[in-house]
């Protein structure tokens, strides 16, 4: 194994690009490999397409951006950061990972360390990546090549201080990581590399399979707890209780309770996806994850529940939405980012339109997918708004702004205006949050 001087990062999305820039700042020669030639052209002009990365970050970097896989020959370490989505039937889609391995295999040199950061189910590195890598490279993993898994941990978006004071402090540079490999030599090489990159604990796992399991468990844990509070929100809506008040009360207990909050659905590239990787892998080994499936069912129902809250306000049921004008605020899955992967907002839009609503859509972070050009125009479209994303532009809305625009009903899918309930009521505006009466 040669000393690592050059790192190739394959896949320059929300995970790969920040990691490539971090490695560059740490003194490595970095080659950023991206198959999308348009993205390569944008990055070469020092323009960012990711909220967390500024143009200035790119201007001050020495990363070489390219779509040329043969440049991997120059690297002593290759880090794979490609997406791992699910298919329409919710089964894992490993095509991006297999494609990346297929692309790099002919070019990796003997002694290269290969690290997978993409989230996969336990067993993928052993059962899919290793055989494919060995076949296409004609090199043995563990002898000629070294393989490890360090599941990505990143916190996309600049989460506002008033929503979560802790989130703003976390970045790719300082979040604890776990790492796994199948031999002491591979584990030590990978651990040493990540310790040079990240100012946080790098915890070694007993095997590469354990490391794969960690990330899936992390996100399944969140999915289950979100499903729990979402079910409470639907229950408390019937019982006349404020679920946020109850959660905040429970959070005063200094141990054994971790506050999660309800919403109109779960989106992004991790939480609504990763549980299916474990569900399907366990199913193939004759175990059924009933709890995980139930959590997924509850969270996937929340867009429908959100639309039903609107229907309660304007009529008796969803059939009353036929012909109604509705404004949907937000398309992205998370506040203050322009990423709509698995976003519940898209499901809400579909349900509204399928029930005959005339829907105007505005997301300041996704102007290309908005149907109106501004928030002012969006509010002027209809007397009813559904907030699907907690962008700062929507958090700053005041009752007088909504009243002036003629808004009569607010369905708050992120409970970001709950502190203005009395103000909204005084302005004659009906407010419905998720689990807030």
PyMOL commands that set and color helices and strands:
alter all, ss='L'
color gray80, all
select helices_A, chain A and resi 16-25+37-44+55-59+69-74+95-105+124-137+167-169+184-197+208-239+243-250+271-284+290-314+318-321+344-354+367-369+375-381+392-395+399-404+418-426
alter helices_A, ss='H'
color red, helices_A
select strands_A, chain A and resi 6-10+29-33+64-66+77-80+113-116+146-149+177-181+202-204+325-329+358-362+384-387+409-412+430-433
alter strands_A, ss='S'
color yellow, strands_A
deselect
rebuild
show_as cartoon
